């Protein structure tokens, strides 16, 4: 009763925080969920108690229509269930029935309910399935029945974060990986699966001693493969019974410990098997192509890029030009080997084995994908919620029903961006470049599931000197927090905690706190944050004062700022001062924009005004507003004539648009800054054009179609099946609740 009362108190504290009633102690913000799960790690037998409490609170929220409680409680329950040593089937059945009832609710409730219902169905058939799949994929353990691999990439811009924070994060992520080994992770999978199936009759202490000390690494892998095959086989067999699965694992258990040791084992109760930390790598983002390179290395490690008989040869790296050409082999090494093959089949040596008698060639011409298969791959890589619906592909006899259905991505890259809106601006640039490369030649899309995450870090006052405050640099995180209270509670609070952890003096207590808290929160976010919020990427075309200079094309995610540029020459400066005394400060601008109306009709307006600058914001102040619109604020200078003489006043002219063109009729230059980043500033600008960035695959197909039908106006051919806008998805726990 005392344990249940303590658990209930902690759960109710979580719910109060969701309602905006933050803990009295400010340092406890964001740590309530973490302390709750750590309580379970210390006392694994209390998992069932917590699951029952969370289920009761879920049913109470369902009856009271308190929907903002449902997703946080459900994530907390599932995370507990994954790590629980053993959960009764009747309790799993109740959670499964609740998830099925969520299918009648709108998104994201039905989406999350369907996902968790399918996972629970596999867990009920084969207890331990969720834990096993998590460890195998996160640790990239070799397993034929479940060949999936995952990795977490943390990217931070060293010019935006203090060196102390970067060093602390490098130390913490490296320390989290030191204590883990493939043998230890395999032992965890075997121990957890056997205890989940056998319950308190399982001798966990004897299993650990046998797996970690008595057996050789080869024997540990043998028993690991036996357990994985049994668990995955039970999940794949539709009519498989839970009793049959228990019998299989009991047979493995007796084979592992021996009949006498297994039968005489004392009942020690349920003992937990900690979930190993995922594979996390920390990267200082110093190169523009670094994200692409790391993703390719994840798919094709350097250790696999050479044949075994060439490992002693000198490696010849591929150049940057090959990378930019889209060769798909970035940073991959190839072997320099002198060929002695004449190319004539009769000159080949006699085959050693009958099955190797056929002629084998490497590096030949690859089969080109059909247009239907290519567009399916492009759809799979760019179709994110909120984009243009892809439609249905035409079906032809003799062709596969759905080329994307056979697409099996075995690798998942979870890219975590650490910083403020400026690092997200760099992400938008990198994502646009990646999509352009994929449009030319599909490489990552067919092999990799790419997920983006964002952890805000509030910059120091010196770093935010050019802005009103640190919150101005974390608008994306603020929007995500308003849309998803669970993100606000667990992730946005890290913006203040991470700098404090980095500045703590080195001590054993500091290492303990950072290793347990920071790594665990990042892992929790990557594991449970599966619902994307899609932000429109905007493209900008910049026209320069020098006619010989080509226009520049760039993209931005959050903000575009223009300001009057100081004239470099004395003649221009004196002319500007004389004109300012007559017409006021600033410069003359011609603004052409499409007005946003409810009917979606195009209505173009033209403004001629004098202004000192303008600001375009792509992140709305409220989550109910459209993410695809730009909120434009122009500081207009109005001349006022009265008896006292001529005076000027500044008026804020505000409107919403999706497309806008700005020109300086007097050819006076101004500056353009993107995404609040002073490093991305264009000077000597006399005009710019801003519009929603198009998906590169759509643009490519559109250009190819226009070659054959130059007078066509609408989308024809394969272009009409592709998303039109480029959207950047950032994962949260709930997405945007409808």
Secondary structure, 3 states (H helix, E strand, C coil): CHHHHHHHHHHHHHHHHHCCCCCCCHHHCCCHHHHHHHHHHHCHHHHHHHHHHHHHHHHHHHHCCCHHHHHHHHHHHHHHHHHCCCCCHHHHHHHHHHHHHHHHCCCCHHHHHHHHHHHHHHHHHCCCHHHHHHHHHHHCCCCCCCCCEEEEEEEECCCCCCHHHHHHHHHHHHHHHHCCCHHHHHHHHHHHHHHHHHHHHCCHHHHHHHHHHHCCHHHHHHHHHHHHHHHHHHHHCCCCCHHHHHHHHHHHHHHHHCHHHHHCCCCCCCCCCCCCCCCEEEEECCCCCHHHHHHHHHHCCHHHCCCHHHCCCCEEECCHHHHHCCCCCCCCEEECCCCCCCCCHHHCCCCCCHHHCCCCCCCCCCCCCCHHHHHHHHHHHHCCCCCCCCCCCCCCCCCCCCCCCCCCCCEEEEEEEEECHHHHHHHHHHHHHHHHHHHHCCCCCCCEEEEEEEEECCCCCCCCCCCCCHHHHHHHHHHHHHHCHHHHHHHHCHHHHHHHHHHCCCCHHHHHHHHHHHHHHHHHHHHHCCEEEEEECEEEEEEECCCCCCCEEEEECCEEEEEECCCCCHHHHHHHHHHHHHHCCCEEEEEEEEECCCCCCCEEEEEEEEEEEEEEECCCCCCCCCCCCEEEEEEEEEEEEECCEEEEEEEEEEEEEEEEEEECCCCCCEEEEECCCCCCEEEEEEEEEEEECECHHHHHHHHHHHHHCCCCCCCCHHHHHCCCECEEEEEECCCCCC
